[in-house]
C-alpha cells in the first residue's frame, strides 16, 4: 500500500502551540478532513507536559519550573509528566482499522515502537521492546509521577533503561500517538521539576540514571536532532511503505490552534 501521508516538520515551538497543533491535527484526521499525519517537532523553551488528567500541583514543582525557565502545559494524551528538552518529538495521527494500523491501542503502540526501535538500532544501539502486558509498570516511591521511569507495553529500552516514551489518544475512529526520543537529559533538572516537595539527592538522581536513558549516553559519537529526524523518516517510510508529502497546518487548522492555545492548552507556567 502506497498511502500518502502529510509530513509536517515544525521545528522548535512553544509547548502550548505544540500540543494545540497535535490536537488540531487529530481533529482533522478524525473528521476525515485530512489524510494521516507524521509530525516532527522540538521545544523552545524546554517544557513539562502533563497527562490530560494530571493535577499540576501534585505532579510538578511549579516554583522550580518558573525559576528554571521551564514552561508547563497539558497534553491531549494521558500518562504522567514528561520534561521535554533536547529531544526529537514525533506525532503520528491516523485512522484506526486501516492497513497500517489494523488493531487497537496495543497494536498501534507496537507498530510505532517497531519504527522507533529500527530508528535507534540504525545508530548501532541495542534497543529492545519491553514485552507487551496489560498495564505498564509503575515506578516506586517519589518517582511515581515521572513518565520516563516506567516502561510500559511496547516501549523501548537500551541496557534496561527506558529510552523513548509515548502516549496515545483515541476517538472517532482515529488515534494520536506522540512521544519523545531524548538525545540528552539533565537528571537533576528532571528530578527537581517532576518530584514536587522533594530535595534532589545523589541517591535519587542515581535511581533515575538506572531507569532512564538517552541516545547520546550510548552513541559512539554525538547524534544531532537532524540525524535522528532523518533516520526516523527513513524507517517510517520503510515500515509503512507510504509516501510523505511535506506540508504545514492549513488555515483552518491554524485557527483551531489559536483557539486551543487560549483554552485547553494554555500555559500553566
N, C-alpha and C positions, 0 to 999 in steps of 0.2 A: 504494500500500500504506500503510495507516494503522496500522502496528505500534505497540504500546505499549512504551515504554522506561521503566525506572526512572531517576529523576533524583535523584542524591544530591549535595547541596551540603554539604560537610563543614566549611568554614571553615578556620581555621589550626590545624593539628595538628603534633605532633612527627613527625620524619621516619620513625622506626621504625613508628609507627602508620599513617602514610600508606601506606607500602609494604606493610604487612601487610594493610590494608584492600583495596588493589588486588589482592593475591594471593588473598585470601579470596573476593572477588567473582568473580575469574576462575574459581576452583574451582566456585563456584555455577553460573555460566553454563555452563561446560564439562560439568558433570554433569547439566544440564537442570533444575536446581532454581530457576533464576532466569531471567527474561527479560533481554534486553540492558540494559546499564547505561551511562549517561553520568554521570560523577562529576567535580565541580569542587572544587578544594581549594587551600589555601595552606600555608605552612610557618612554624612557630614552635618553636624558633629557626631561623634560616637553616641550611640543611642541604646537605652534599655527598652526592650519591648516586653509588655506584659501579655500573658494569655488573656483571651477575651473575658473570662470570668474572674480573673485575679483581682484582689484588693491591693491597691498600691501600697497602702500603709503597712501591710503585713509582709509584702514581698520585696520592697525596695527601700534602701536608705535614701530618702528624697533629699535630705540635707547634704549628704555626701555627693549625690549626683549634681546638685546645684554648684557646690564648691568645685567639683572636678570638671564642670562644663559638659556634663552628660545630659542629653535630652531623655525624656521618659514619655513613651506613647503606648497605646494599646494596639494589639494585633487583631485582625479579624478571625484568627485561628485560636485554638485553645492551647493548653500546656502551661509551662512555667516560664519564669522570667529569663530573658536572654540579653547579654551585653554584646552589641554589635559594634565592632571597631575595625580592625584590619582583617578583612574577610572578603570572600565572594559570596554574595547572596543571590539565590535564584528563586523564581516563582514559576510554577507550571500550572496552567489553568486550562482545563479540557473537559469535554463531556465524558461521562461515565458510560459503560456498556458499549464502548466502541472497540475497534480492532486494537488500538493502542492500550486502552485501559478497560478490559472487559469485565473486571471484577469489582469488589468493594474496597473498603478503606485499606485493608492489609495488602490486597493485590496492588493497589495504587502505590503504596509505600514501597512494595518490593520492586516494582518496575523502576521507580525513580531512584531507589537506593542502588540498584544494579548499575544505573548510569553513573551515579556519583562514585561508586566503587571502581568502575572502569576508569573514570577520570583520575582518581587518586592513584590507582595502580599504574597508570601510564607514566607516572613520575617515579616508578620503581619503589613505591611504598606499599607495604603488605596489608592493605585494607581488607577487612573481612566484615560480612554482615552478621549482626547479632541474630541468633536463631529466633524465629518467629514465636511469639507467645501471646496469650490473650490480653495481657496488660503489661505495661512497662515496669521495669524495676524502679524502686524508689530509693533515693539516697538516704543516708542516715543522718540523724542529728540535725544541726542547724543548717546543713546544706540542702535541705529539702526543697527550697524554693528555686534552686539553681537548675535550669533545664539541662545544661550540658553535663551535669554529673550523672545522669541517669539514661543509659542506653535503653531504648525500647525496641519493639519489634522492627526488624529490617533496618536498623540504624547501624552506622559504621564505626568500627573501632580499628585502631592500629596499636599493636602491643598492649591490648587490653584497655586502651584509653579511647573514649568517645571523641571522634574527630569530625563529625558532622551532625547537626541537629535539624530536625524538620517538624513541621506542624501542618495540620490539614483542616480544611473547612469543606463541607459538602452540602449540597442543596440544589433543588430544581434540576436534577439530573446532571449536575456538573460538580467539579471539585477544584479547589485551590490548594496546592501544596507549596509552601515556601520554606526555605531553610538556609543554613549558614555553613560555609566551609572556611574556618579561620586559618589565616596564614600566620598570624602571630597572636599571642594572648598575654595580657598583663594579669597574672593570677591575683595579685594583691588588690588591684582595682576591681576585678570580678568579685572577690570576696567582700570587699567593703560595700560595693554597690548592691549586692543581692543578698546580703545577710544582715538586715537591719538589727541594730541593738547589740551587735557583737563586734568586739575588737579583733582585728586580724592578728593571728598568732602564727609562728613558724609551723606549728603542727597543723593548723587549719589550712594554710596555704599548701603544705605538703600533701594533705589529703586531696585537695583539688588537683595537684600535679599528678597524683596517681590515678585520677579519674578522667581527666580531660586532656586532649591533645590538640595540636595544630600542625599544619603542613610543614612549616619551616623548622619545627622541632625535630623532624625526622628526615627532611630532604638533605641530600648531599651538598646541594648549593641552593641559595635562597631563591624561592619562586616568587614571581610577581603576580599581581592581580590579573594583568593582561594574559600571562601564560596560562593561568588556571582557567580563565574565562574561555580562551580559545580552545583549550583541550576539552572543556565541558561541552562546548557547542559541537565539537567533532564527535564526541561519544554519544551525545543526544541524537544527532542525525544518524549515526551508525546504528544505534539501538532501535530507533523507531522507523528508520527508512523514510523520513519525511523531508520536505523541502522548507527551509526557513526563508521568509521574506522580511527584510528589515522594515521596521515600522515605528511609529510613535502613537501615543494615545490620540484618538480622534477629538474633534472639538466637543462633541457630546460627552465623551469620557472625561475630558479636562474640566468641563463644567461640573460634572459629578464629583470629581476630585476636590474641587474648591468647596463644594457643599460639605463633603465628608471631613475635610480639614477643619471646618468651622464647627463640626459637631462631634461625631463618634470618635474621630481620630485626632482631635485637638491635643496639643502637647499638655502633659500633666506637669512637666518641668521644662 
